[in-house]
Amino acid sequence: MREDAAGKSTARQTHAERYDALVIGAGFTGLYQLHCLRDRLGLNAKVLEAANGVGGTWYWNRYPGARCDSESHSYCYYFSKELVTDWEWSERYPGQEEIRHYLNHVADRFDLR
């Protein structure tokens, strides 16, 4: 309870959202955790991300020549057979832009934003 300028008590209502789980970061792991918590376990979950988009490290590291040092097949999610068969990497060791494109594709396809 609070008092207004006239000294009367007023009830202050808040409409805080309630979640079963919060995931920090929308990189590869954060997006996968949201998928598992929400779609497999049925929990009310949310991702918190400082960036304006998904990607985690791949969002922030935009320096010239940024690319992964692992083969592209290791940068895939395997929780969806359709996603694995539908996506084709253009290079064996994809660059930052293509990795971000993949993560945005996954986030849109599975409503993970």
Secondary structure, 3 states (H helix, E strand, C coil): CEECCCCCEECCCCCCCCCCEEEECCCHHHHHHHHHHHHHCCCCEEEECCCCCCCCHHHHCCCCCCECCCCHHHHCCCCCHHHHHHCCCCCCCCEHHHHHHHHHHHHHHCCCC
